[in-house]
Amino acid sequence: MKKILIFKNDRIGDFLHLSRCIKEIHENFNDHKITLICSKNNYQIAKKFLFIEKFIILNHKSFIITLFSNLKDLLLTKYEHVFVFDGKNSSFRTSYFVRAKTKSCLCFLKKKKFLFFKFRTFRPFKFFLYLFYKNYIFCDEDYSNTKIKYQELYFQLLKNLNLRISSKKNYFILNDNYRGMYSNFFNQNINATYVIFHFDEKWEKYSDIDFKNSLKIIKHQSQKNKVLLTTGIKPFRFLNELEKIFSSFDYINSKIEKNNAVDLNDVIILKNLPLDLLAHFIANSSKIITSHSGPLINIPPVFDVKIVDIIKKSKFNELGRWVPIESNYKRYSFEEVEKNINNI
């Protein structure tokens, strides 16, 4: 049986952003065995892709350790195709030693300055790019170039191999084990159309004014719908203040339990939900408001849920590259929240 090796050793959101490309590779090579090199974090999502037959989970950055701890899969196996999709130096270096008929990657170009000299760097280096890869695309990391979308570049790599692209919509499978828990909570505590406002560790970077503006958004949204304030696993600086205002539930010991005595029905905080459970809330919501959290940007398009992304204006060009091609997406800046609150 012919084999394919895919490198995607990064974050959950990045993996979800690539989800359709991986699905299309499988659809085009459904008689091939796919091995995925992934991270401990994104394995939690990748393992649901049942057509992936083998996973190599990396917990280190050393390509030498990677090679020799996976000797059979990386040095002794011949692959039909190798795809390096994560852009990591360790992945490129590992891929040089893997035998394959065709290797594909994005080559990232960056402009740098040293003293009075300006120069460009390539990842991987041009010499290795031309030596090891038959299929590659240059990706300019100058964020002033607003036309670049990472998903489009991924799909172009597949098109260069004459692969058929049946869809560009993100791919995600709901975990049925959480369907009952979601339904029970919805019936008992929501039972209405709801909007999700997601907070995570990115809020550590935001100011008190940003938080006050977020409260204005929550109040405005709660006048029309129920509002669920979901949180990431890591704590953030405004969580305690939110819990003083709104009713809070926590996912503990495989149950969603009430966490405080505040009794406001229009806004509910949901803490520490596993991603598979959070996905059910996302899939059934009317709108997602987020500050560019990877899963909250990449799961909603699967279910045609609207996304409102609130980020710093200085990040528009950089984060705009990560917006899914097929999505109902709008963005606003923190600096102009009050001006646009009726549109959000």
Solvent accessible surface area in square Angstrom, and as a share of the most:
residue,aa,sasa,rsa
1,M,165,0.74
2,K,115,0.49
3,K,63,0.26
4,I,0,0.00
5,L,0,0.00
6,I,0,0.00
7,F,1,0.01
8,K,2,0.01
9,N,17,0.09
10,D,23,0.12
11,R,163,0.60
12,I,44,0.23
13,G,9,0.09
14,D,17,0.09
15,F,0,0.00
16,L,2,0.01
17,H,2,0.01
18,L,0,0.00
19,S,0,0.00
20,R,37,0.13
21,C,1,0.01
22,I,0,0.00
23,K,31,0.13
24,E,1,0.00
25,I,0,0.00
26,H,40,0.18
27,E,67,0.30
28,N,46,0.24
29,F,31,0.13
30,N,107,0.55
31,D,94,0.49
32,H,21,0.09
33,K,53,0.22
34,I,0,0.00
35,T,4,0.02
36,L,0,0.00
37,I,0,0.00
38,C,0,0.00
39,S,15,0.10
40,K,136,0.57
41,N,93,0.48
42,N,0,0.00
43,Y,57,0.22
44,Q,84,0.37
45,I,2,0.01
46,A,0,0.00
47,K,90,0.38
48,K,29,0.12
49,F,2,0.01
50,L,156,0.78
51,F,33,0.14
52,I,8,0.04
53,E,100,0.45
54,K,73,0.31
55,F,51,0.21
56,I,9,0.05
57,I,70,0.35
58,L,17,0.09
59,N,116,0.60
60,H,63,0.28
61,K,182,0.77
62,S,42,0.27
63,F,47,0.20
64,I,99,0.50
65,I,92,0.47
66,T,4,0.02
67,L,6,0.03
68,F,135,0.56
69,S,74,0.48
70,N,29,0.15
71,L,79,0.39
72,K,150,0.63
73,D,23,0.12
74,L,0,0.00
75,L,46,0.23
76,L,116,0.58
77,T,17,0.10
78,K,112,0.48
79,Y,4,0.02
80,E,32,0.14
81,H,19,0.08
82,V,0,0.00
83,F,0,0.00
84,V,1,0.01
85,F,6,0.03
86,D,21,0.11
87,G,4,0.03
88,K,78,0.33
89,N,70,0.36
90,S,21,0.13
91,S,2,0.01
92,F,2,0.01
93,R,111,0.41
94,T,3,0.02
95,S,0,0.00
96,Y,33,0.12
97,F,106,0.44
98,V,3,0.02
99,R,124,0.45
100,A,23,0.18
101,K,122,0.52
102,T,16,0.09
103,K,14,0.06
104,S,1,0.01
105,C,0,0.00
106,L,5,0.02
107,C,0,0.00
108,F,20,0.08
109,L,16,0.08
110,K,79,0.33
111,K,138,0.58
112,K,103,0.44
113,K,140,0.59
114,F,129,0.54
115,L,121,0.60
116,F,189,0.79
117,F,137,0.57
118,K,164,0.70
119,F,94,0.39
120,R,132,0.48
121,T,41,0.24
122,F,35,0.15
123,R,62,0.23
124,P,5,0.03
125,F,130,0.54
126,K,81,0.34
127,F,139,0.58
128,F,68,0.29
129,L,0,0.00
130,Y,119,0.45
131,L,105,0.52
132,F,60,0.25
133,Y,7,0.03
134,K,152,0.64
135,N,10,0.05
136,Y,70,0.27
137,I,28,0.14
138,F,79,0.33
139,C,0,0.00
140,D,43,0.22
141,E,24,0.11
142,D,46,0.24
143,Y,81,0.31
144,S,82,0.53
145,N,54,0.28
146,T,84,0.49
147,K,183,0.77
148,I,24,0.12
149,K,69,0.29
150,Y,11,0.04
151,Q,3,0.01
152,E,69,0.31
153,L,29,0.14
154,Y,6,0.02
155,F,2,0.01
156,Q,76,0.34
157,L,0,0.00
158,L,0,0.00
159,K,86,0.37
160,N,70,0.36
161,L,39,0.19
162,N,140,0.72
163,L,16,0.08
164,R,150,0.55
165,I,39,0.20
166,S,69,0.45
167,S,34,0.22
168,K,42,0.18
169,K,56,0.24
170,N,3,0.02
171,Y,40,0.15
172,F,14,0.06
173,I,67,0.34
174,L,36,0.18
175,N,34,0.17
176,D,97,0.50
177,N,132,0.68
178,Y,45,0.17
179,R,112,0.41
180,G,43,0.41
181,M,52,0.23
182,Y,18,0.07
183,S,44,0.28
184,N,87,0.45
185,F,12,0.05
186,F,51,0.21
187,N,94,0.48
188,Q,142,0.63
189,N,45,0.23
190,I,6,0.03
191,N,107,0.55
192,A,45,0.35
193,T,81,0.47
194,Y,2,0.01
195,V,1,0.00
196,I,0,0.00
197,F,4,0.02
198,H,8,0.03
199,F,0,0.00
200,D,11,0.06
201,E,75,0.34
202,K,66,0.28
203,W,3,0.01
204,E,89,0.40
205,K,167,0.71
206,Y,22,0.08
207,S,52,0.33
208,D,79,0.41
209,I,122,0.62
210,D,7,0.04
211,F,8,0.03
212,K,125,0.53
213,N,17,0.09
214,S,2,0.01
215,L,45,0.22
216,K,83,0.35
217,I,2,0.01
218,I,2,0.01
219,K,139,0.59
220,H,38,0.17
221,Q,1,0.00
222,S,21,0.14
223,Q,128,0.57
224,K,126,0.53
225,N,38,0.20
226,K,42,0.18
227,V,2,0.01
228,L,0,0.00
229,L,0,0.00
230,T,1,0.00
231,T,7,0.04
232,G,16,0.16
233,I,123,0.62
234,K,126,0.54
235,P,108,0.68
236,F,10,0.04
237,R,111,0.41
238,F,3,0.01
239,L,25,0.13
240,N,105,0.54
241,E,78,0.35
242,L,0,0.00
243,E,31,0.14
244,K,157,0.67
245,I,70,0.35
246,F,19,0.08
247,S,5,0.03
248,S,0,0.00
249,F,20,0.08
250,D,15,0.08
251,Y,43,0.16
252,I,69,0.35
253,N,130,0.67
254,S,72,0.47
255,K,127,0.54
256,I,31,0.16
257,E,73,0.33
258,K,104,0.44
259,N,70,0.36
260,N,40,0.20
261,A,101,0.79
262,V,41,0.23
263,D,105,0.54
264,L,77,0.38
265,N,109,0.56
266,D,60,0.31
267,V,3,0.02
268,I,7,0.04
269,I,0,0.00
270,L,0,0.00
271,K,24,0.10
272,N,50,0.26
273,L,9,0.05
274,P,34,0.21
275,L,34,0.17
276,D,24,0.12
277,L,0,0.00
278,L,10,0.05
279,A,0,0.00
280,H,1,0.01
281,F,0,0.00
282,I,0,0.00
283,A,19,0.15
284,N,81,0.41
285,S,11,0.07
286,S,52,0.34
287,K,25,0.11
288,I,0,0.00
289,I,1,0.00
290,T,2,0.01
291,S,4,0.03
292,H,16,0.07
293,S,8,0.05
294,G,22,0.21
295,P,26,0.16
296,L,1,0.01
297,I,1,0.00
298,N,7,0.04
299,I,0,0.00
300,P,0,0.00
301,P,3,0.02
302,V,28,0.16
303,F,58,0.24
304,D,109,0.56
305,V,8,0.05
306,K,51,0.22
307,I,0,0.00
308,V,1,0.00
309,D,0,0.00
310,I,4,0.02
311,I,3,0.01
312,K,60,0.25
313,K,110,0.46
314,S,103,0.67
315,K,88,0.37
316,F,37,0.15
317,N,59,0.30
318,E,49,0.22
319,L,33,0.16
320,G,8,0.07
321,R,2,0.01
322,W,60,0.21
323,V,20,0.12
324,P,4,0.02
325,I,56,0.28
326,E,79,0.35
327,S,37,0.24
328,N,81,0.42
329,Y,42,0.16
330,K,102,0.43
331,R,80,0.29
332,Y,31,0.12
333,S,3,0.02
334,F,6,0.03
335,E,108,0.48
336,E,60,0.27
337,V,1,0.00
338,E,109,0.49
339,K,159,0.67
340,N,23,0.12
341,I,32,0.16
342,N,120,0.62
343,N,91,0.47
344,I,3,0.02
